[in-house]
Amino acid sequence: MVLLLENTIIDILLVGTTLLVLVFSYFHHAYKYWKKRNVPFLQPKFPLGNSPKLITKSITFGLENIKYYEEAKKRGLKFAGIYTITRPVLVVIDPDYIRDILTKGILPQRKRRSVINRVVLGGRHKMEESAV
């Protein structure tokens, strides 16, 4: 089968290089989301964004979010953008901003992601035990 040239190895190299350039261009474009909107963001790492440990499952989702929160708070930010692979996610630090977002209905209900763990350490929460 001849794609472009008579040499199959050159064809494979050409197709592979083209695919790599397309993938790199996609990630490069995706990682400009927060910069285009003038939102402070934590610098992502190709190709897993800000969550390489989460993808490899060497850290839990909650601990990863705490890491983002603490890093943004240390930089003095009230909110920051992060990337889960190429998906942009807003991390809100300031309690007033959190209250406004949750009470004024800025985001539709389906777009909200809560990281509150209702079951603490596999047991019942102290507030639930006191109510029983």
Backbone bond lengths (Angstrom), bond angles and torsions (degrees), N, CA, C in turn:
res aa  C-N    CA-C-N  psi(-1)  N-CA   C-N-CA  omega(-1)  CA-C   N-CA-C  phi
1 M - - - 1.453 - - 1.524 108.81 -
2 V 1.289 115.97 126.91 1.455 121.27 -178.34 1.520 108.29 -109.16
3 L 1.333 115.94 120.16 1.460 119.74 177.65 1.522 110.63 -89.13
4 L 1.294 115.69 -63.95 1.459 120.13 -175.92 1.526 112.22 -125.28
5 L 1.305 115.22 -41.56 1.452 120.48 -174.58 1.522 109.59 -125.17
6 E 1.294 116.50 173.75 1.459 121.30 179.02 1.523 112.41 -75.19
7 N 1.323 117.82 -24.05 1.453 121.81 -175.80 1.533 110.04 -94.28
8 T 1.324 118.14 121.07 1.463 123.20 -177.68 1.525 111.82 -65.46
9 I 1.312 117.95 -38.01 1.467 121.17 -179.61 1.521 110.55 -63.00
10 I 1.305 117.19 -41.62 1.471 120.40 178.30 1.524 109.68 -65.57
11 D 1.341 117.82 -39.50 1.470 121.06 176.77 1.528 110.94 -59.73
12 I 1.322 116.53 -46.31 1.468 121.12 -179.79 1.522 110.63 -63.07
13 L 1.319 117.14 -44.62 1.468 120.73 178.13 1.525 111.46 -62.15
14 L 1.321 116.71 -40.93 1.465 120.75 -179.74 1.531 111.31 -65.65
15 V 1.325 116.77 -45.13 1.471 120.72 179.00 1.527 110.02 -66.26
16 G 1.332 117.66 -43.70 1.464 121.28 178.56 1.515 112.71 -61.40
17 T 1.329 116.65 -43.92 1.463 120.90 178.27 1.519 110.83 -63.60
18 T 1.323 116.59 -41.55 1.467 120.39 178.62 1.526 110.78 -61.99
19 L 1.331 117.13 -43.40 1.468 120.47 178.57 1.527 111.58 -63.81
20 L 1.323 117.23 -42.65 1.467 120.54 177.97 1.523 111.70 -61.66
21 V 1.322 117.04 -42.14 1.467 120.87 178.83 1.524 110.13 -64.28
22 L 1.328 117.59 -41.61 1.466 120.69 178.94 1.527 111.64 -64.51
23 V 1.317 117.46 -43.68 1.470 121.08 179.12 1.521 110.24 -64.28
24 F 1.324 117.20 -46.51 1.460 120.76 179.39 1.529 110.84 -61.43
25 S 1.337 117.14 -41.36 1.469 120.73 179.03 1.525 111.22 -63.43
26 Y 1.343 116.93 -39.98 1.458 120.70 178.40 1.530 111.13 -61.55
27 F 1.331 116.90 -47.77 1.462 120.63 179.62 1.528 110.74 -64.61
28 H 1.320 116.87 -41.32 1.464 120.73 179.60 1.530 110.31 -60.29
29 H 1.321 116.89 -42.64 1.467 121.33 178.16 1.532 110.88 -67.75
30 A 1.333 117.44 -42.93 1.467 121.18 -178.67 1.521 111.53 -64.10
31 Y 1.331 117.83 -36.05 1.462 121.71 -177.71 1.526 113.12 -78.08
32 K 1.306 118.07 4.30 1.466 121.39 175.30 1.531 111.93 -98.73
33 Y 1.330 117.82 1.98 1.468 122.05 -175.06 1.526 112.29 -54.79
34 W 1.327 117.79 -54.08 1.467 120.71 -176.74 1.523 111.43 -71.52
35 K 1.319 117.72 -34.89 1.463 120.84 -179.95 1.528 110.60 -64.00
36 K 1.337 117.61 -40.53 1.467 121.73 178.79 1.526 111.49 -62.54
37 R 1.324 116.89 -29.23 1.465 121.38 -177.24 1.526 112.67 -98.34
38 N 1.327 116.70 9.40 1.472 122.96 179.44 1.528 112.34 54.79
39 V 1.320 116.15 40.45 1.462 122.31 177.22 1.528 107.19 -105.17
40 P 1.341 117.91 130.59 1.467 118.46 176.33 1.532 109.29 -62.70
41 F 1.318 115.96 140.75 1.459 118.96 -176.61 1.516 110.95 -142.17
42 L 1.325 114.87 157.66 1.455 121.63 175.12 1.526 106.95 -87.19
43 Q 1.308 116.67 130.42 1.460 121.89 -173.25 1.533 111.50 -61.78
44 P 1.345 117.42 122.67 1.466 120.04 179.11 1.528 111.79 -80.39
45 K 1.328 114.96 160.63 1.466 121.15 176.49 1.526 108.54 -116.53
46 F 1.312 116.47 130.94 1.460 122.55 179.91 1.517 109.41 -67.59
47 P 1.286 122.02 135.18 1.454 131.37 -1.35 1.528 114.05 -103.87
48 L 1.334 118.67 6.45 1.465 120.52 -173.12 1.521 114.24 -101.67
49 G 1.312 118.52 7.99 1.456 120.85 178.84 1.512 111.62 68.87
50 N 1.330 116.30 -136.29 1.457 121.60 179.97 1.524 112.43 -92.04
51 S 1.314 118.03 1.79 1.463 119.05 -172.32 1.525 114.52 -124.45
52 P 1.326 119.69 50.86 1.469 118.78 178.68 1.525 112.86 -64.92
53 K 1.327 118.00 -36.31 1.466 120.66 -179.99 1.524 111.33 -71.14
54 L 1.338 116.70 -31.35 1.459 120.54 178.55 1.524 110.13 -69.50
55 I 1.308 117.05 -41.08 1.462 121.12 -179.62 1.531 110.39 -66.34
56 T 1.325 116.74 -40.05 1.469 120.17 179.52 1.532 112.04 -82.12
57 K 1.323 116.96 -0.35 1.471 124.38 177.34 1.525 113.03 61.62
58 S 1.321 117.14 30.29 1.460 119.47 175.77 1.528 111.01 -91.62
59 I 1.343 116.93 -0.45 1.460 122.29 177.21 1.528 107.46 -150.35
60 T 1.325 117.28 150.71 1.462 120.39 -178.81 1.524 110.80 -81.76
61 F 1.323 114.90 163.16 1.462 121.65 -179.95 1.526 111.02 -59.48
62 G 1.321 117.25 -43.32 1.465 121.24 -179.21 1.513 112.65 -64.42
63 L 1.338 117.06 -44.75 1.467 120.50 178.97 1.527 111.45 -65.51
64 E 1.323 116.42 -35.74 1.465 120.17 177.90 1.533 109.85 -64.70
65 N 1.337 116.88 -41.77 1.464 120.34 178.67 1.522 111.81 -65.99
66 I 1.321 117.30 -36.95 1.466 120.67 176.25 1.522 109.78 -61.62
67 K 1.330 116.83 -40.52 1.467 121.43 178.74 1.536 110.68 -60.64
68 Y 1.344 117.12 -45.21 1.473 120.58 178.14 1.526 110.28 -62.01
69 Y 1.333 115.45 -46.24 1.458 121.34 -178.49 1.526 110.85 -58.83
70 E 1.328 116.66 -49.69 1.470 120.38 -177.54 1.524 112.00 -65.54
71 E 1.329 117.16 -38.36 1.464 119.68 179.13 1.530 111.17 -66.02
72 A 1.330 117.06 -43.08 1.462 120.49 178.92 1.527 110.82 -67.38
73 K 1.332 117.13 -40.01 1.465 120.94 179.46 1.526 110.61 -65.88
74 K 1.338 117.40 -39.15 1.462 121.91 178.49 1.535 110.77 -61.82
75 R 1.333 116.59 -33.17 1.465 120.99 178.14 1.529 111.99 -81.06
76 G 1.338 117.64 -1.80 1.458 121.67 177.59 1.519 114.02 78.65
77 L 1.321 118.04 23.86 1.463 122.03 -178.27 1.524 110.78 -90.12
78 K 1.331 116.16 148.36 1.461 120.85 175.18 1.524 110.64 -89.87
79 F 1.313 116.84 -20.57 1.459 123.80 174.54 1.521 107.60 -159.56
80 A 1.319 116.07 159.40 1.462 120.41 -179.23 1.523 109.32 -151.88
81 G 1.307 115.20 152.35 1.454 121.23 176.05 1.519 110.48 -97.51
82 I 1.318 115.59 142.39 1.463 121.43 174.32 1.528 107.46 -132.49
83 Y 1.313 115.90 173.78 1.460 121.31 178.29 1.523 109.52 -129.36
84 T 1.325 116.03 129.64 1.450 122.05 169.45 1.527 104.86 -102.27
85 I 1.296 116.11 100.82 1.463 126.65 -167.11 1.530 106.61 58.86
86 T 1.335 120.12 -99.43 1.471 119.88 176.36 1.522 112.12 -114.74
87 R 1.323 117.83 -1.10 1.466 121.37 -177.78 1.525 110.31 -81.89
88 P 1.340 117.66 122.27 1.464 119.75 178.29 1.532 111.09 -75.83
89 V 1.338 115.81 137.50 1.465 122.41 -179.97 1.525 107.42 -133.73
90 L 1.330 116.87 134.10 1.458 121.72 178.54 1.523 109.58 -94.84
91 V 1.334 116.46 127.29 1.463 122.65 176.06 1.523 106.58 -105.85
92 V 1.332 116.61 118.46 1.460 121.39 -177.76 1.522 108.21 -101.08
93 I 1.342 116.67 128.38 1.460 122.77 -176.58 1.524 111.18 -103.43
94 D 1.319 117.27 -43.44 1.460 122.90 -174.38 1.535 110.90 -69.71
95 P 1.345 118.65 124.82 1.470 121.33 -179.36 1.533 113.48 -59.63
96 D 1.332 117.44 -33.93 1.465 119.62 178.53 1.526 110.96 -65.42
97 Y 1.321 116.88 -40.60 1.466 120.74 177.22 1.527 110.53 -65.09
98 I 1.325 116.30 -40.87 1.469 120.22 179.14 1.524 109.96 -61.82
99 R 1.334 116.39 -45.91 1.466 120.60 179.26 1.528 110.86 -60.28
100 D 1.336 116.99 -45.42 1.462 120.15 -179.86 1.530 111.82 -62.22
101 I 1.313 116.72 -42.51 1.464 120.22 -179.14 1.524 110.65 -64.51
102 L 1.325 117.24 -42.64 1.461 120.35 -176.44 1.520 113.33 -77.83
103 T 1.335 118.61 -32.76 1.466 119.99 -174.97 1.518 113.96 -94.99
104 K 1.302 118.28 -29.40 1.466 119.64 -176.73 1.519 112.88 -91.23
105 G 1.313 117.16 1.88 1.461 119.96 175.58 1.515 113.47 66.31
106 I 1.326 117.66 36.96 1.460 120.68 -179.69 1.523 110.29 -66.44
107 L 1.326 117.13 -38.98 1.457 121.69 179.55 1.524 109.93 -106.46
108 P 1.325 117.14 143.03 1.465 118.55 172.71 1.526 110.12 -63.92
109 Q 1.321 117.17 152.58 1.462 121.68 -175.80 1.524 112.19 -56.83
110 R 1.324 118.67 -36.76 1.460 121.01 -176.62 1.518 112.74 -71.10
111 K 1.334 119.11 -16.60 1.462 122.03 -179.17 1.526 112.42 -89.35
112 R 1.318 118.39 -10.30 1.466 121.02 -177.48 1.519 110.19 -81.86
113 R 1.327 115.41 138.51 1.463 120.87 175.44 1.507 107.88 -124.64
114 S 1.308 116.63 119.02 1.450 121.35 179.98 1.516 109.28 -100.90
115 V 1.326 115.70 140.38 1.462 119.51 178.67 1.525 110.79 -112.75
116 I 1.328 116.57 22.31 1.462 120.92 179.57 1.522 108.51 -78.94
117 N 1.304 116.47 126.93 1.454 121.92 178.05 1.522 107.96 -93.87
118 R 1.317 116.81 112.43 1.462 121.21 -176.54 1.532 111.80 -75.06
119 V 1.292 117.83 -25.80 1.460 121.69 178.14 1.521 107.05 -104.71
120 V 1.320 116.13 115.16 1.456 121.25 -176.15 1.522 109.33 -92.20
121 L 1.316 116.87 118.68 1.468 124.12 176.59 1.525 112.55 52.22
122 G 1.311 116.73 39.07 1.454 120.92 175.39 1.517 114.63 76.75
123 G 1.305 118.10 0.09 1.464 121.35 179.79 1.511 110.90 -117.41
124 R 1.318 115.23 -170.53 1.459 119.34 178.59 1.512 109.76 -87.88
125 H 1.302 115.45 152.47 1.458 121.28 179.79 1.521 109.00 -72.38
126 K 1.333 118.35 148.56 1.465 122.89 -178.06 1.523 112.01 -59.05
127 M 1.349 116.69 -35.05 1.461 119.64 179.29 1.530 110.03 -65.21
128 E 1.330 117.36 -38.19 1.456 120.34 179.28 1.523 110.65 -68.49
129 E 1.336 117.46 -38.41 1.459 120.85 -179.32 1.525 111.24 -66.23
130 S 1.328 117.18 -36.76 1.458 119.50 -178.64 1.522 111.65 -72.14
131 A 1.343 116.80 -22.83 1.457 119.92 -179.87 1.524 111.27 -80.47
132 V 1.348 117.39 -19.42 1.471 121.17 -176.59 1.493 111.17 -80.86
